[in-house]
């Protein structure tokens, strides 16, 4: 739970009252490898922090898997559009390893933001950062070829390479696993 608070304080320092109120709202849950954390068609009602483990967010379109993001230890995640709009999610989140999360429910997030300006500032910064991350990912997909995307993935996620399957890396880059194998063979 302290890890979640430390991550928040990297965005903005919570007031002592906000910190205390926030800590009182936290819950924890563990997921086994392969277990869904958020499901397509359901409303995402939690903001999560990964204590340990690894998850991926993905969706299927025309029988093709698209990996959006990977989140590992000390990362905050949610199914952003579903959480913000409280509508059914198009994306799923699955544990790629045994994973333990600390989370806060949507209603509590709203209450914390209403009662504590410092928590509202944290949310604004968190969601702004998420939007910028997604924009950078889109820009990268438009401007880089498959080999450059793989190199970028390696540079930005070196700590995850041994933990993520080649199939998931290929899906994240938007190529087949065969193409990824060819790219890797040229190195």
N, CA, C and O of each residue as an XYZ file, in Angstrom:
748
protein
N       0.813     -1.196      0.000
C       0.000      0.000      0.000
C       0.857      1.261      0.000
O       0.490      2.288     -0.571
N       1.990      1.153      0.646
C       2.909      2.296      0.659
C       3.469      2.560     -0.732
O       3.749      3.703     -1.090
N       3.631      1.482     -1.522
C       4.133      1.647     -2.883
C       3.197      2.483     -3.730
O       3.645      3.321     -4.513
N       1.899      2.262     -3.579
C       0.895      3.029     -4.302
C       1.013      4.501     -3.917
O       1.020      5.381     -4.778
N       1.103      4.753     -2.631
C       1.230      6.128     -2.135
C       2.516      6.774     -2.642
O       2.507      7.941     -3.033
N       3.610      6.036     -2.641
C       4.875      6.572     -3.156
C       4.764      6.931     -4.635
O       5.308      7.944     -5.074
N       4.057      6.100     -5.400
C       3.875      6.381     -6.821
C       3.042      7.646     -7.022
O       3.353      8.471     -7.881
N       1.993      7.792     -6.232
C       1.173      9.008     -6.303
C       2.014     10.231     -5.996
O       1.911     11.248     -6.681
N       2.840     10.138     -4.976
C       3.655     11.278     -4.558
C       4.718     11.651     -5.586
O       5.319     12.721     -5.489
N       4.958     10.776     -6.577
C       5.844     11.153     -7.681
C       5.139     12.106     -8.635
O       5.787     12.877     -9.342
N       3.815     12.054     -8.654
C       3.032     12.973     -9.484
C       2.780     14.287     -8.737
O       2.937     15.373     -9.294
N       2.392     14.165     -7.487
C       2.137     15.334     -6.650
C       2.100     14.885     -5.193
O       1.707     13.757     -4.898
N       2.501     15.754     -4.298
C       2.510     15.422     -2.871
C       1.094     15.556     -2.317
O       0.508     16.637     -2.357
N       0.552     14.466     -1.806
C      -0.768     14.524     -1.192
C      -0.685     15.223      0.159
O       0.326     15.134      0.857
N      -1.748     15.910      0.515
C      -1.831     16.486      1.852
C      -1.921     15.327      2.846
O      -2.273     14.210      2.466
N      -1.612     15.582      4.088
C      -1.676     14.528      5.116
C      -3.089     13.974      5.232
O      -3.272     12.770      5.410
N      -4.092     14.849      5.134
C      -5.485     14.402      5.215
C      -5.838     13.512      4.018
O      -6.477     12.472      4.177
N      -5.419     13.931      2.828
C      -5.688     13.144      1.622
C      -4.985     11.795      1.700
O      -5.551     10.763      1.336
N      -3.753     11.818      2.176
C      -2.976     10.584      2.312
C      -3.681      9.600      3.237
O      -3.823      8.422      2.909
N      -4.116     10.083      4.382
C      -4.799      9.238      5.353
C      -6.116      8.703      4.787
O      -6.426      7.519      4.920
N      -6.871      9.579      4.163
C      -8.146      9.191      3.567
C      -7.923      8.161      2.454
O      -8.645      7.169      2.362
N      -6.918      8.409      1.613
C      -6.585      7.491      0.525
C      -6.223      6.108      1.067
O      -6.765      5.100      0.611
N      -5.323      6.059      2.025
C      -4.886      4.774      2.577
C      -6.048      3.982      3.172
O      -6.043      2.752      3.141
N      -7.043      4.684      3.714
C      -8.193      3.996      4.317
C      -9.097      3.343      3.269
O      -9.912      2.485      3.608
N      -8.964      3.737      2.011
C      -9.824      3.229      0.934
C      -9.205      2.055      0.171
O      -9.885      1.415     -0.631
N      -7.946      1.770      0.407
C      -7.231      0.771     -0.387
C      -7.609     -0.659     -0.034
O      -7.889     -0.991      1.118
N      -7.606     -1.492     -1.068
C      -7.846     -2.926     -0.930
C      -6.763     -3.637     -1.726
O      -6.111     -3.026     -2.572
N      -6.569     -4.918     -1.463
C      -5.577     -5.707     -2.201
C      -6.223     -6.961     -2.750
O      -7.216     -7.458     -2.219
N      -5.636     -7.460     -3.826
C      -6.105     -8.706     -4.413
C      -4.959     -9.344     -5.183
O      -4.101     -8.657     -5.738
N      -4.964    -10.665     -5.204
C      -3.971    -11.411     -5.969
C      -4.649    -12.120     -7.128
O      -5.791    -12.567     -7.024
N      -3.916    -12.214     -8.242
C      -4.387    -12.896     -9.436
C      -3.353    -13.930     -9.837
O      -2.151    -13.671     -9.788
N      -3.817    -15.085    -10.229
C      -2.938    -16.133    -10.740
C      -2.604    -15.847    -12.202
O      -3.359    -15.172    -12.903
N      -1.479    -16.361    -12.645
C      -1.100    -16.246    -14.056
C      -2.259    -16.738    -14.920
O      -2.806    -17.817    -14.693
N      -2.623    -15.927    -15.917
C      -3.704    -16.280    -16.827
C      -5.081    -15.805    -16.395
O      -6.045    -15.950    -17.146
N      -5.191    -15.242    -15.205
C      -6.485    -14.780    -14.705
C      -6.784    -13.366    -15.212
O      -5.916    -12.493    -15.195
N      -8.023    -13.154    -15.661
C      -8.442    -11.835    -16.123
C      -8.642    -10.895    -14.938
O      -9.244    -11.261    -13.928
N      -8.131     -9.692    -15.082
C      -8.292     -8.662    -14.058
C      -9.437     -7.739    -14.449
O     -10.291     -7.417    -13.623
N      -9.455     -7.316    -15.702
C     -10.599     -6.575    -16.241
C     -11.066     -7.309    -17.486
O     -10.265     -7.899    -18.211
N     -12.374     -7.266    -17.727
C     -12.963     -8.047    -18.814
C     -13.651     -7.142    -19.818
O     -14.217     -6.107    -19.466
N     -13.588     -7.554    -21.074
C     -14.308     -6.869    -22.144
C     -15.800     -6.903    -21.827
O     -16.336     -7.926    -21.402
N     -16.459     -5.764    -22.041
C     -17.898     -5.695    -21.823
C     -18.303     -5.331    -20.408
O     -19.472     -5.040    -20.156
N     -17.362     -5.341    -19.486
C     -17.658     -4.943    -18.110
C     -17.071     -3.565    -17.836
O     -16.078     -3.168    -18.446
N     -17.686     -2.852    -16.929
C     -17.200     -1.528    -16.554
C     -16.025     -1.692    -15.592
O     -16.115     -2.432    -14.612
N     -14.931     -1.003    -15.875
C     -13.768     -1.033    -14.982
C     -14.020     -0.060    -13.841
O     -14.190      1.138    -14.065
N     -14.044     -0.566    -12.640
C     -14.378      0.245    -11.475
C     -13.221      0.399    -10.493
O     -13.428      0.778     -9.340
N     -11.998      0.105    -10.951
C     -10.849      0.209    -10.059
C      -9.669      0.904    -10.738
O      -9.481      0.834    -11.952
N      -8.900      1.565     -9.910
C      -7.593      2.096    -10.287
C      -6.595      1.211     -9.543
O      -6.623      1.132     -8.315
N      -5.708      0.543    -10.296
C      -4.827     -0.485     -9.742
C      -3.390     -0.003     -9.621
O      -2.941      0.878    -10.355
N      -2.686     -0.604     -8.678
C      -1.242     -0.444     -8.517
C      -0.665     -1.847     -8.393
O      -1.157     -2.648     -7.598
N       0.375     -2.155     -9.171
C       0.968     -3.496     -9.133
C       2.067     -3.547     -8.073
O       3.084     -2.860     -8.172
N       1.839     -4.371     -7.067
C       2.856     -4.603     -6.034
C       3.933     -5.540     -6.567
O       5.129     -5.287     -6.421
N       3.482     -6.630     -7.190
C       4.402     -7.516     -7.908
C       3.624     -8.226     -9.000
O       2.417     -8.446     -8.894
N       4.353     -8.577    -10.056
C       3.735     -9.284    -11.163
C       3.783     -8.486    -12.452
O       4.450     -7.456    -12.546
N       3.063     -8.984    -13.437
C       3.078     -8.414    -14.777
C       1.719     -8.656    -15.415
O       1.173     -9.756    -15.332
N       1.171     -7.618    -16.056
C      -0.112     -7.736    -16.743
C       0.001     -7.151    -18.144
O       0.898     -6.361    -18.438
N      -0.930     -7.559    -19.001
C      -1.026     -6.932    -20.325
C      -2.464     -6.516    -20.551
O      -3.404     -7.167    -20.096
N      -2.610     -5.405    -21.274
C      -3.922     -4.968    -21.730
C      -3.995     -5.270    -23.214
O      -3.048     -5.009    -23.956
N      -5.119     -5.820    -23.645
C      -5.241     -6.256    -25.030
C      -6.698     -6.300    -25.443
O      -7.601     -6.166    -24.618
N      -6.910     -6.491    -26.735
C      -8.235     -6.746    -27.265
C      -8.109     -7.553    -28.545
O      -7.037     -7.643    -29.144
N      -9.212     -8.129    -28.941
C      -9.283     -8.881    -30.192
C     -10.123     -8.101    -31.190
O     -11.145     -7.510    -30.842
N      -9.671     -8.113    -32.438
C     -10.445     -7.524    -33.531
C     -10.263     -8.427    -34.741
O      -9.138     -8.692    -35.165
N     -11.368     -8.894    -35.289
C     -11.330     -9.808    -36.433
C     -10.388    -10.983    -36.170
O      -9.552    -11.321    -37.009
N     -10.531    -11.594    -35.006
C      -9.732    -12.756    -34.601
C      -8.236    -12.467    -34.514
O      -7.422    -13.388    -34.582
N      -7.875    -11.213    -34.367
C      -6.469    -10.837    -34.226
C      -6.252    -10.167    -32.874
O      -7.036     -9.311    -32.464
N      -5.196    -10.558    -32.194
C      -4.866    -10.019    -30.886
C      -4.046     -8.747    -31.037
O      -3.076     -8.710    -31.794
N      -4.436     -7.714    -30.319
C      -3.699     -6.460    -30.281
C      -3.329     -6.168    -28.826
O      -4.207     -6.012    -27.978
N      -2.044     -6.097    -28.546
C      -1.577     -5.777    -27.196
C      -1.340     -4.271    -27.122
O      -0.602     -3.703    -27.927
N      -1.975     -3.644    -26.149
C      -1.856     -2.194    -25.989
C      -0.704     -1.801    -25.090
O       0.096     -0.929    -25.429
N      -0.624     -2.453    -23.936
C       0.375     -2.063    -22.939
C       0.717     -3.244    -22.053
O      -0.048     -4.200    -21.923
N       1.887     -3.148    -21.451
C       2.300     -4.053    -20.381
C       2.521     -3.193    -19.143
O       3.029     -2.075    -19.236
N       2.143     -3.714    -18.000
C       2.371     -3.013    -16.741
C       3.017     -3.988    -15.768
O       2.566     -5.123    -15.618
N       4.073     -3.535    -15.111
C       4.757     -4.376    -14.128
C       4.811     -3.647    -12.788
O       4.117     -2.652    -12.580
N       5.631     -4.149    -11.899
C       5.726     -3.631    -10.539
C       5.819     -2.099    -10.512
O       6.470     -1.473    -11.349
N       5.150     -1.536     -9.525
C       5.182     -0.096     -9.237
C       4.545      0.753    -10.330
O       4.877      1.929    -10.479
N       3.630      0.159    -11.094
C       2.879      0.900    -12.098
C       1.417      0.981    -11.702
O       0.859      0.056    -11.112
N       0.817      2.100    -12.037
C      -0.612      2.306    -11.854
C      -1.273      2.044    -13.201
O      -0.772      2.481    -14.237
N      -2.397      1.332    -13.187
C      -3.111      1.088    -14.433
C      -4.605      0.980    -14.179
O      -5.055      0.759    -13.055
N      -5.348      1.140    -15.244
C      -6.780      0.899    -15.283
C      -7.139      0.720    -16.743
O      -6.292      0.926    -17.612
N      -8.358      0.346    -17.033
C      -8.844      0.380    -18.407
C      -9.390      1.787    -18.576
O     -10.537      2.072    -18.231
N      -8.561      2.650    -19.106
C      -8.740      4.094    -19.007
C     -10.089      4.603    -19.485
O     -10.768      5.315    -18.745
N     -10.496      4.262    -20.695
C     -11.758      4.799    -21.199
C     -12.950      4.290    -20.392
O     -13.874      5.052    -20.107
N     -12.939      3.021    -20.024
C     -14.020      2.451    -19.231
C     -14.069      3.084    -17.839
O     -15.146      3.410    -17.339
N     -12.916      3.253    -17.224
C     -12.855      3.841    -15.884
C     -13.344      5.285    -15.894
O     -14.148      5.676    -15.048
N     -12.863      6.072    -16.843
C     -13.223      7.490    -16.870
C     -14.690      7.718    -17.204
O     -15.338      8.569    -16.595
N     -15.222      6.963    -18.172
C     -16.604      7.165    -18.607
C     -17.596      6.244    -17.901
O     -18.809      6.417    -18.021
N     -17.065      5.251    -17.154
C     -17.886      4.229    -16.509
C     -18.812      3.555    -17.527
O     -20.021      3.437    -17.329
N     -18.191      3.124    -18.617
C     -18.871      2.391    -19.679
C     -18.177      1.047    -19.880
O     -17.082      0.814    -19.368
N     -18.827      0.180    -20.626
C     -18.280     -1.156    -20.874
C     -16.912     -1.065    -21.554
O     -16.706     -0.259    -22.462
N     -16.005     -1.887    -21.106
C     -14.634     -1.889    -21.625
C     -14.537     -2.673    -22.926
O     -15.194     -3.700    -23.100
N     -13.710     -2.174    -23.834
C     -13.375     -2.903    -25.054
C     -12.129     -3.750    -24.837
O     -11.866     -4.677    -25.603
N     -11.368     -3.440    -23.805
C     -10.077     -4.062    -23.554
C     -10.145     -4.991    -22.358
O     -11.003     -4.862    -21.485
N      -9.224     -5.921    -22.345
C      -9.092     -6.846    -21.227
C      -7.704     -6.680    -20.628
O      -6.762     -6.271    -21.307
N      -7.597     -7.000    -19.363
C      -6.308     -7.010    -18.684
C      -6.140     -8.385    -18.064
O      -7.017     -8.863    -17.344
N      -5.012     -9.017    -18.346
C      -4.755    -10.374    -17.867
C      -3.406    -10.412    -17.148
O      -2.465     -9.717    -17.531
N      -3.330    -11.228    -16.109
C      -2.071    -11.423    -15.390
C      -1.184    -12.357    -16.207
O      -1.572    -13.487    -16.506
N       0.003    -11.884    -16.563
C       0.970    -12.727    -17.278
C       1.824    -13.533    -16.307
O       2.493    -14.491    -16.694
N       1.792    -13.136    -15.066
C       2.471    -13.825    -13.966
C       1.538    -13.744    -12.765
O       0.566    -12.988    -12.779
N       1.830    -14.518    -11.731
C       1.103    -14.302    -10.489
C       1.321    -12.844    -10.104
O       2.455    -12.366    -10.068
N       0.236    -12.144     -9.818
C       0.285    -10.697     -9.651
C      -0.516    -10.285     -8.424
O      -1.603    -10.805     -8.172
N       0.029     -9.354     -7.675
C      -0.673     -8.782     -6.532
C      -0.851     -7.294     -6.774
O       0.097     -6.589     -7.117
N      -2.081     -6.825     -6.591
C      -2.391     -5.420     -6.807
C      -3.000     -4.815     -5.554
O      -3.616     -5.504     -4.741
N      -2.812     -3.524     -5.423
C      -3.563     -2.708     -4.480
C      -4.453     -1.848     -5.349
O      -4.016     -1.358     -6.390
N      -5.695     -1.658     -4.937
C      -6.596     -0.882     -5.780
C      -7.514      0.001     -4.949
O      -7.691     -0.192     -3.746
N      -8.088      0.972     -5.637
C      -9.074      1.862     -5.037
C     -10.257      1.893     -5.993
O     -10.071      1.967     -7.207
N     -11.459      1.837     -5.462
C     -12.668      1.811     -6.270
C     -13.001      3.180     -6.850
O     -12.648      4.216     -6.287
N     -13.686      3.159     -7.988
C     -14.065      4.374     -8.706
C     -14.791      5.375     -7.795
O     -14.454      6.559     -7.782
N     -15.772      4.904     -7.043
C     -16.532      5.803     -6.173
C     -15.619      6.472     -5.148
O     -15.785      7.653     -4.843
N     -14.665      5.726     -4.623
C     -13.722      6.287     -3.653
C     -12.786      7.291     -4.319
O     -12.432      8.305     -3.716
N     -12.381      7.010     -5.570
C     -11.543      7.948     -6.327
C     -12.289      9.271     -6.488
O     -11.718     10.344     -6.295
N     -13.572      9.182     -6.845
C     -14.370     10.391     -7.022
C     -14.505     11.165     -5.714
O     -14.403     12.391     -5.695
N     -14.731     10.452     -4.645
C     -14.857     11.093     -3.328
C     -13.535     11.740     -2.910
O     -13.521     12.863     -2.406
N     -12.441     11.036     -3.119
C     -11.124     11.593     -2.777
C     -10.839     12.854     -3.579
O     -10.323     13.834     -3.041
N     -11.176     12.830     -4.875
C     -10.946     14.007     -5.725
C     -11.824     15.172     -5.290
O     -11.388     16.323     -5.316
N     -13.039     14.884     -4.897
C     -13.962     15.933     -4.445
C     -13.497     16.563     -3.133
O     -13.620     17.772     -2.937
N     -12.965     15.734     -2.245
C     -12.609     16.206     -0.900
C     -11.178     16.712     -0.758
O     -10.862     17.419      0.200
N     -10.305     16.353     -1.710
C      -8.888     16.687     -1.560
C      -8.312     17.199     -2.878
O      -8.168     16.444     -3.839
N      -7.994     18.458     -2.911
C      -7.437     19.068     -4.125
C      -6.153     18.358     -4.551
O      -5.913     18.189     -5.746
N      -5.328     17.943     -3.596
C      -4.064     17.292     -3.953
C      -4.311     15.954     -4.657
O      -3.538     15.564     -5.532
N      -5.371     15.257     -4.283
C      -5.687     14.000     -4.961
C      -6.231     14.281     -6.362
O      -5.929     13.551     -7.307
N      -7.020     15.321     -6.490
C      -7.525     15.727     -7.810
C      -6.360     16.102     -8.729
O      -6.377     15.782     -9.917
N      -5.360     16.772     -8.183
C      -4.169     17.124     -8.958
C      -3.438     15.862     -9.408
O      -2.987     15.776    -10.550
N      -3.322     14.895     -8.520
C      -2.710     13.616     -8.889
C      -3.442     12.984    -10.074
O      -2.806     12.553    -11.036
N      -4.777     12.928    -10.011
C      -5.548     12.312    -11.092
C      -5.335     13.049    -12.409
O      -5.149     12.424    -13.453
N      -5.364     14.367    -12.358
C      -5.151     15.156    -13.578
C      -3.800     14.832    -14.188
O      -3.696     14.626    -15.398
N      -2.773     14.785    -13.367
C      -1.430     14.493    -13.869
C      -1.318     13.054    -14.363
O      -0.693     12.803    -15.393
N      -1.911     12.114    -13.646
C      -1.874     10.706    -14.045
C      -2.548     10.510    -15.400
O      -1.983      9.870    -16.288
N      -3.740     11.052    -15.559
C      -4.471     10.854    -16.805
C      -3.852     11.651    -17.947
O      -3.925     11.229    -19.101
N      -3.256     12.775    -17.651
C      -2.521     13.521    -18.685
C      -1.318     12.718    -19.152
O      -1.051     12.636    -20.351
N      -0.596     12.130    -18.218
C       0.557     11.294    -18.558
C       0.112     10.088    -19.391
O       0.784      9.722    -20.355
N      -1.012      9.472    -19.027
C      -1.529      8.326    -19.781
C      -1.871      8.742    -21.212
O      -1.574      8.018    -22.162
N      -2.493      9.904    -21.358
C      -2.844     10.388    -22.698
C      -1.580     10.640    -23.526
O      -1.534     10.286    -24.705
N      -0.567     11.242    -22.924
C       0.685     11.500    -23.642
C       1.379     10.199    -24.029
O       1.935     10.091    -25.122
N       1.349      9.230    -23.152
C       1.943      7.926    -23.446
C       1.254      7.285    -24.640
O       1.915      6.742    -25.525
N      -0.075      7.346    -24.667
C      -0.816      6.783    -25.795
C      -0.541      7.551    -27.091
O      -0.417      6.942    -28.153
N      -0.446      8.862    -27.014
C      -0.130      9.650    -28.208
C       1.256      9.313    -28.740
O       1.454      9.207    -29.951
N       2.208      9.147    -27.840
C       3.562      8.770    -28.261
C       3.570      7.391    -28.905
O       4.288      7.163    -29.879
N       2.782      6.476    -28.371
C       2.696      5.130    -28.955
C       2.108      5.206    -30.358
O       2.619      4.563    -31.275
N       1.051      5.976    -30.537
C       0.443      6.128    -31.865
C       1.442      6.740    -32.841
O       1.590      6.267    -33.968
N       2.121      7.786    -32.404
C       3.120      8.436    -33.255
C       4.210      7.452    -33.656
O       4.642      7.430    -34.809
N       4.648      6.649    -32.712
C       5.683      5.657    -32.982
C       5.190      4.624    -34.005
O       5.933      4.242    -34.909
N       3.952      4.180    -33.863
C       3.399      3.211    -34.815
C       3.305      3.790    -36.221
O       3.483      3.072    -37.204
N       3.026      5.085    -36.316
C       2.940      5.734    -37.626
C       4.307      5.975    -38.257
O       4.443      5.920    -39.479
N       5.308      6.240    -37.441
C       6.589      6.729    -37.956
C       7.720      5.711    -38.001
O       8.772      5.996    -38.574
N       7.537      4.545    -37.421
C       8.625      3.572    -37.373
C       8.236      2.285    -38.073
O       7.073      1.882    -38.075
N       9.239      1.646    -38.667
C       8.979      0.332    -39.253
C       9.095     -0.727    -38.146
O       9.417     -0.409    -37.001
N       8.833     -1.971    -38.501
C       8.787     -3.049    -37.516
C      10.108     -3.204    -36.758
O      10.106     -3.391    -35.541
N      11.234     -3.127    -37.473
C      12.536     -3.273    -36.806
C      12.765     -2.136    -35.813
O      13.279     -2.360    -34.717
N      12.388     -0.925    -36.193
C      12.545      0.220    -35.286
C      11.611      0.108    -34.079
O      11.980      0.485    -32.967
N      10.406     -0.410    -34.303
C       9.480     -0.615    -33.192
C      10.025     -1.649    -32.208
O       9.910     -1.481    -30.994
N      10.615     -2.713    -32.739
C      11.203     -3.733    -31.871
C      12.376     -3.149    -31.083
O      12.505     -3.400    -29.885
N      13.223     -2.378    -31.745
C      14.358     -1.757    -31.062
C      13.871     -0.809    -29.965
O      14.424     -0.788    -28.866
N      12.852     -0.039    -30.262
C      12.281      0.872    -29.274
C      11.710      0.097    -28.089
O      11.893      0.486    -26.936
N      11.018     -1.002    -28.384
C      10.479     -1.836    -27.309
C      11.616     -2.349    -26.429
O      11.522     -2.318    -25.202
N      12.691     -2.822    -27.064
C      13.845     -3.315    -26.307
C      14.431     -2.234    -25.407
O      14.745     -2.491    -24.245
N      14.577     -1.037    -25.938
C      15.167      0.060    -25.167
C      14.284      0.468    -23.996
O      14.780      0.721    -22.898
N      12.978      0.531    -24.228
C      12.065      1.024    -23.197
C      11.580     -0.044    -22.233
O      11.030      0.277    -21.179
N      11.776     -1.308    -22.576
C      11.237     -2.393    -21.754
C      12.246     -3.506    -21.516
O      11.861     -4.663    -21.350
N      13.515     -3.177    -21.498
C      14.567     -4.187    -21.332
C      14.326     -5.054    -20.099
O      14.607     -6.252    -20.111
N      13.807     -4.446    -19.044
C      13.562     -5.177    -17.802
C      12.439     -6.217    -17.934
O      12.274     -7.066    -17.058
N      11.671     -6.150    -19.025
C      10.550     -7.071    -19.216
C      10.802     -8.139    -20.268
O      10.012     -9.076    -20.389
N      11.877     -8.023    -21.029
C      12.090     -8.908    -22.180
C      12.040    -10.390    -21.831
O      11.502    -11.182    -22.605
N      12.578    -10.774    -20.707
C      12.593    -12.189    -20.332
C      11.256    -12.641    -19.751
O      11.053    -13.829    -19.502
N      10.347    -11.693    -19.537
C       9.072    -12.013    -18.885
C       7.884    -12.012    -19.849
O       6.788    -12.433    -19.480
N       8.094    -11.545    -21.069
C       7.015    -11.417    -22.039
C       7.289    -12.357    -23.214
O       8.414    -12.433    -23.706
N       6.264    -13.064    -23.655
C       6.427    -13.999    -24.774
C       6.682    -13.241    -26.069
O       6.284    -12.086    -26.219
N       7.350    -13.909    -26.997
C       7.597    -13.309    -28.306
C       6.286    -13.019    -29.038
O       6.186    -12.037    -29.773
N       5.303    -13.858    -28.839
C       3.998    -13.628    -29.455
C       3.365    -12.336    -28.965
O       2.781    -11.589    -29.750
N       3.479    -12.069    -27.661
C       2.928    -10.825    -27.113
C       3.726     -9.611    -27.576
O       3.154     -8.552    -27.833
N       5.035     -9.760    -27.681
C       5.851     -8.647    -28.191
C       5.467     -8.358    -29.639
O       5.315     -7.197    -30.021
N       5.310     -9.404    -30.444
C       4.907     -9.222    -31.842
C       3.545     -8.527    -31.926
O       3.360     -7.625    -32.742
N       2.599     -8.941    -31.092
C       1.272     -8.321    -31.088
C       1.335     -6.865    -30.653
O       0.586     -6.032    -31.163
N       2.210     -6.558    -29.729
C       2.387     -5.175    -29.278
C       2.927     -4.312    -30.420
O       2.484     -3.181    -30.619
N       3.882     -4.856    -31.160
C       4.492     -4.116    -32.274
C       3.538     -4.060    -33.465
O       3.597     -3.126    -34.266
N       2.659     -5.056    -33.585
C       1.709     -5.090    -34.691
C       2.182     -5.918    -35.866
O       1.817     -5.653    -37.012
N       3.000     -6.930    -35.578
C       3.538     -7.796    -36.628
C       3.311     -9.254    -36.235
O       2.901     -9.550    -35.113
N       3.582    -10.156    -37.172
C       3.471    -11.580    -36.863
C       4.706    -12.028    -36.077
O       5.738    -11.358    -36.073
N       4.575    -13.154    -35.427
C       5.706    -13.704    -34.683
C       6.813    -14.139    -35.639
O       7.992    -14.078    -35.289
N       6.447    -14.576    -36.836
C       7.438    -14.952    -37.844
C       8.272    -13.734    -38.238
O       9.497    -13.818    -38.328
N       7.607    -12.606    -38.470
C       8.319    -11.371    -38.822
C       9.232    -10.953    -37.680
O      10.364    -10.529    -37.913
N       8.749    -11.069    -36.454
C       9.588    -10.726    -35.301
C      10.819    -11.626    -35.249
O      11.917    -11.148    -34.964
N      10.656    -12.903    -35.515
C      11.800    -13.822    -35.522
C      12.824    -13.407    -36.575
O      14.028    -13.484    -36.330
N      12.366    -12.976    -37.725
C      13.275    -12.518    -38.779
C      14.042    -11.265    -38.327
O      15.247    -11.153    -38.557
N      13.349    -10.347    -37.697
C      13.983     -9.112    -37.194
C      15.035     -9.474    -36.156
O      16.146     -8.944    -36.179
N      14.691    -10.362    -35.261
C      15.623    -10.757    -34.199
C      16.847    -11.489    -34.780
O      17.958    -11.348    -34.269
N      16.635    -12.263    -35.840
C      17.739    -13.020    -36.462
C      18.759    -12.101    -37.120
O      19.933    -12.454    -37.225
N      18.325    -10.930    -37.562
C      19.233     -9.974    -38.218
C      20.138     -9.268    -37.234
O      21.116     -8.646    -37.650
N      19.858     -9.336    -35.971
C      20.663     -8.626    -34.972
C      21.959     -9.335    -34.690
O      22.752     -8.869    -33.872
